[in-house]
Amino acid sequence: MNILIRADSSSEIGMGHIMRDLVLAQQYPNDTVQFASQALSGNIIDHIPYPVHILSSNDSDELIAFIRDEKIDRVVFDHYGIDDAYEKKVREETGVSILCLDDTYERHHCDILLNHNISADKERYSGLVPEQCELRCGAEYTLIRDEFKVEKQIQREKLYDIFIAMGGSDPTNTTLGILKTLSDDRSICVVTTSGNPHLVELESFVKEKKNITLEINSKQIAQLLNQSRLAIITPSVMVHEVLFMEIPFIAIKTASNQEDLFAYLKEKNYSVWEEWNVDALAQFYNA
């Protein structure tokens, strides 16, 4: 089967779509997989280990032409900027099967819908997808990277008191806001990417901080997390990985698409915050 994954990454929209799509791609070891992405500012296209076709726009006609040229059998859409009308046009003009990733309960025209969040509720898709659509929702479909599965079997020394990962791009610059409130006697590991628009400011801040390790584009996220006592993250894909590794965490909501998982975690009595609060951290972690 010829599979095309349509997803973007940038300093504004983050890296989460591409990262979870790479895990999904591993489920097709005997098929041909390629990506179609726009070269947006702060993208991580260079980190995709599959052929990538660069699109000049998000126009459906451009994508349809590429699908026909490449004789694609299935298109995977993981994109907030593509709606059900777009998906329907692609299907009707090319005959491809469509798999859509969704975590905000939007309307989709697809054969398979995947919501891999632990909070996913298939009943909420009633009327939003075609009747024959196969719904893959919940924890049994959660996309966990192989590195975490391997790392969980390893016992490591806890080198960091706090692990901070506020998304690959952190457009709200929440990371720096957190760091400015933490005491210097805590060992801290900060994970981000070169797509972070505030990277220069962040690097400048940690330069004189011997207690802070800044990891940029790290390929050892699972190990760093395993070496940490507490994780401060967003209610996003990282939650699944932190729960899988059984690391205590605080999740801070920084974007509207995190609301569903935020509400679920709150209902389950996990530590989820609307905004950073160092005083609350003192109660949680004696910081």
C-alpha positions as CSV (number, residue, x, y, z in Angstrom):
1,M,0.0,0.0,0.0
2,N,1.2,3.5,-0.8
3,I,0.6,5.8,2.2
4,L,0.8,9.6,2.3
5,I,0.8,11.4,5.6
6,R,-0.3,15.0,5.4
7,A,0.9,17.0,8.4
8,D,2.8,20.2,9.2
9,S,5.1,21.5,11.9
10,S,6.2,25.0,12.8
11,S,7.1,27.4,15.6
12,E,3.4,28.3,15.8
13,I,1.6,25.0,15.5
14,G,4.3,22.9,17.2
15,M,5.8,19.5,16.5
16,G,3.2,17.1,18.0
17,H,1.5,16.2,14.8
18,I,4.7,15.1,13.1
19,M,5.9,13.2,16.2
20,R,2.8,11.1,16.6
21,D,2.6,10.5,12.8
22,L,6.1,9.1,12.9
23,V,4.9,6.5,15.5
24,L,1.8,5.8,13.4
25,A,4.1,5.3,10.3
26,Q,5.9,2.5,12.1
27,Q,2.7,0.5,12.1
28,Y,3.1,0.1,8.3
29,P,6.5,-1.7,8.0
30,N,5.6,-3.4,4.8
31,D,4.1,-0.4,3.0
32,T,5.5,2.6,1.3
33,V,5.2,5.7,3.5
34,Q,5.9,9.3,2.6
35,F,5.0,12.7,4.0
36,A,3.6,15.9,2.4
37,S,4.3,19.1,4.3
38,Q,4.6,22.8,3.9
39,A,8.1,24.2,4.7
40,L,6.8,26.5,7.5
41,S,9.0,28.5,9.8
42,G,10.4,26.4,12.6
43,N,9.5,23.0,10.9
44,I,11.1,19.7,11.7
45,I,11.0,18.3,8.2
46,D,14.7,17.4,8.4
47,H,13.9,15.0,11.3
48,I,11.4,13.0,9.3
49,P,13.1,9.7,8.3
50,Y,10.8,9.2,5.3
51,P,10.6,10.9,1.9
52,V,8.9,14.3,2.2
53,H,7.2,16.2,-0.6
54,I,7.2,19.9,0.0
55,L,3.9,21.6,-0.7
56,S,3.8,25.3,-1.6
57,S,0.4,25.7,0.0
58,N,-2.5,23.9,1.8
59,D,-4.5,23.9,-1.4
60,S,-6.4,20.7,-2.1
61,D,-5.8,20.8,-5.8
62,E,-2.0,20.7,-5.3
63,L,-2.3,17.7,-2.9
64,I,-4.7,15.9,-5.3
65,A,-2.3,16.3,-8.2
66,F,0.5,14.8,-6.0
67,I,-1.7,11.9,-4.9
68,R,-2.5,11.0,-8.5
69,D,1.1,11.3,-9.6
70,E,2.3,9.0,-6.8
71,K,-0.6,6.6,-7.1
72,I,-1.4,6.9,-3.3
73,D,-3.7,4.4,-1.8
74,R,-4.3,5.9,1.6
75,V,-4.0,9.5,2.9
76,V,-3.5,10.2,6.6
77,F,-4.6,13.7,7.6
78,D,-3.3,15.1,10.8
79,H,-4.0,18.8,10.4
80,Y,-6.3,21.4,12.1
81,G,-6.3,23.4,8.9
82,I,-8.0,20.6,6.8
83,D,-11.7,20.1,7.2
84,D,-14.3,17.5,6.1
85,A,-15.0,19.3,2.9
86,Y,-11.3,19.2,1.9
87,E,-11.2,15.5,2.9
88,K,-14.3,14.7,0.9
89,K,-12.9,16.5,-2.2
90,V,-9.7,14.5,-2.0
91,R,-11.5,11.2,-1.7
92,E,-14.0,11.9,-4.5
93,E,-11.3,13.0,-6.9
94,T,-8.7,10.4,-6.2
95,G,-10.5,7.4,-4.7
96,V,-8.0,7.0,-1.8
97,S,-9.0,5.7,1.6
98,I,-8.6,8.3,4.4
99,L,-7.4,8.0,8.0
100,C,-7.9,11.2,10.1
101,L,-6.2,11.9,13.4
102,D,-8.4,14.0,15.6
103,D,-8.4,15.2,19.2
104,T,-10.9,18.1,19.2
105,Y,-14.0,16.2,18.0
106,E,-14.3,17.9,14.6
107,R,-16.3,16.7,11.6
108,H,-14.4,14.4,9.3
109,H,-15.0,12.6,6.0
110,C,-12.9,9.5,6.4
111,D,-12.8,5.7,6.6
112,I,-10.9,5.5,9.8
113,L,-10.8,8.1,12.6
114,L,-8.0,7.8,15.2
115,N,-8.2,9.7,18.5
116,H,-5.4,8.2,20.5
117,N,-5.9,10.3,23.6
118,I,-6.6,8.4,26.8
119,S,-9.6,10.7,27.2
120,A,-11.1,9.9,23.7
121,D,-14.8,9.1,23.7
122,K,-16.1,7.5,20.5
123,E,-19.7,8.4,21.3
124,R,-18.9,12.0,20.8
125,Y,-18.2,11.4,17.1
126,S,-21.8,10.4,16.4
127,G,-22.9,12.6,13.5
128,L,-19.4,13.9,12.9
129,V,-18.1,11.0,10.7
130,P,-19.7,8.8,8.0
131,E,-21.7,5.9,9.5
132,Q,-19.3,3.3,8.1
133,C,-16.2,5.1,9.6
134,E,-14.1,2.9,11.9
135,L,-13.5,4.6,15.2
136,R,-10.2,4.0,16.9
137,C,-10.5,5.8,20.2
138,G,-8.8,5.6,23.6
139,A,-5.8,4.2,25.4
140,E,-5.6,1.0,23.4
141,Y,-4.6,3.1,20.4
142,T,-2.2,5.5,22.1
143,L,0.9,6.1,20.1
144,I,3.9,5.5,22.3
145,R,7.4,5.9,20.8
146,D,9.6,2.8,20.9
147,E,12.3,4.7,22.9
148,F,9.8,4.8,25.8
149,K,9.0,1.1,25.6
150,V,12.7,0.3,25.8
151,E,13.5,2.9,28.5
152,K,10.8,1.7,30.8
153,Q,12.8,-1.5,31.3
154,I,15.8,0.4,32.6
155,Q,16.4,1.7,36.1
156,R,18.3,5.0,36.1
157,E,19.7,7.4,38.8
158,K,17.5,10.4,39.2
159,L,19.7,13.3,38.1
160,Y,17.0,15.9,37.8
161,D,14.5,17.2,40.3
162,I,12.4,18.7,37.6
163,F,11.9,17.9,33.9
164,I,10.2,20.7,31.8
165,A,8.8,20.1,28.3
166,M,6.2,22.7,27.2
167,G,5.9,21.5,23.7
168,G,8.4,21.5,20.8
169,S,7.8,25.2,20.0
170,D,6.3,26.6,23.3
171,P,4.8,29.7,21.5
172,T,3.6,31.2,24.8
173,N,7.2,31.0,26.3
174,T,5.8,29.3,29.3
175,T,9.2,27.5,29.9
176,L,11.0,30.7,30.7
177,G,8.2,31.9,32.9
178,I,8.5,28.7,35.0
179,L,12.3,28.8,35.1
180,K,12.3,32.4,36.5
181,T,10.4,31.2,39.5
182,L,12.3,28.1,40.4
183,S,15.1,28.1,43.0
184,D,18.7,27.5,42.0
185,D,19.1,24.6,44.3
186,R,16.9,22.4,42.1
187,S,18.5,20.4,39.3
188,I,16.4,21.1,36.2
189,C,16.3,19.5,32.7
190,V,14.6,21.6,30.0
191,V,13.6,20.0,26.7
192,T,12.8,22.1,23.6
193,T,13.5,22.2,19.9
194,S,15.2,24.6,17.4
195,G,11.6,25.5,16.4
196,N,11.1,27.4,19.6
197,P,10.8,31.1,18.7
198,H,12.0,32.1,22.1
199,L,15.2,29.9,22.0
200,V,17.7,32.7,22.0
201,E,16.1,34.2,25.1
202,L,15.9,30.8,26.8
203,E,19.6,30.0,26.0
204,S,20.6,33.4,27.4
205,F,18.7,32.8,30.6
206,V,20.2,29.3,31.3
207,K,23.8,30.3,30.3
208,E,24.7,31.3,33.9
209,K,22.5,28.7,35.5
210,K,24.6,25.7,36.5
211,N,21.6,23.9,37.8
212,I,19.8,23.9,34.5
213,T,20.5,21.6,31.6
214,L,19.0,22.7,28.3
215,E,18.4,19.9,25.7
216,I,17.6,21.1,22.2
217,N,16.3,18.6,19.6
218,S,17.2,15.7,22.0
219,K,16.8,12.1,20.8
220,Q,16.9,10.9,24.4
221,I,13.7,12.3,25.8
222,A,12.7,9.0,27.3
223,Q,16.0,8.7,29.2
224,L,15.9,12.3,30.4
225,L,12.4,11.7,31.7
226,N,13.4,8.5,33.4
227,Q,16.2,10.4,35.1
228,S,13.7,12.9,36.6
229,R,11.7,13.0,39.7
230,L,8.9,15.3,38.5
231,A,7.7,16.4,35.0
232,I,6.1,19.7,34.1
233,I,4.4,19.3,30.8
234,T,1.4,20.3,28.7
235,P,-1.8,18.2,28.6
236,S,-0.8,16.8,25.2
237,V,1.0,13.8,23.6
238,M,3.6,14.0,26.3
239,V,1.1,13.1,29.0
240,H,0.7,9.6,27.5
241,E,4.5,9.1,27.6
242,V,4.8,10.4,31.2
243,L,2.0,8.2,32.3
244,F,3.6,5.2,30.5
245,M,6.9,5.9,32.3
246,E,5.0,6.4,35.6
247,I,6.6,9.7,36.4
248,P,4.8,12.2,38.7
249,F,3.7,15.2,36.6
250,I,2.0,18.6,36.5
251,A,0.2,19.5,33.3
252,I,-0.3,23.2,32.4
253,K,-2.7,24.1,29.7
254,T,-1.2,26.4,27.0
255,A,-3.5,25.9,24.0
256,S,-7.2,25.4,23.3
257,N,-6.7,22.0,21.7
258,Q,-5.5,20.7,25.1
259,E,-8.9,21.3,26.8
260,D,-10.3,17.8,26.4
261,L,-7.3,16.0,27.9
262,F,-7.0,18.7,30.5
263,A,-10.6,18.1,31.6
264,Y,-10.1,14.3,31.7
265,L,-6.9,14.6,33.8
266,K,-8.7,16.9,36.2
267,E,-11.6,14.5,36.5
268,K,-9.1,11.8,37.3
269,N,-7.5,13.9,40.0
270,Y,-4.2,14.4,38.3
271,S,-2.3,17.7,38.9
272,V,-3.5,20.0,36.1
273,W,-3.2,23.8,36.2
274,E,-4.7,26.6,34.1
275,E,-1.5,28.5,34.5
276,W,1.9,28.3,36.2
277,N,1.8,28.8,40.0
278,V,5.0,28.4,41.9
279,D,3.2,28.6,45.2
280,A,1.1,25.6,44.3
281,L,4.3,23.8,43.2
282,A,5.7,24.4,46.7
283,Q,2.8,22.4,48.1
284,F,3.2,19.7,45.5
285,Y,6.9,19.2,45.5
286,N,8.3,21.2,48.4
287,A,10.2,23.4,45.9
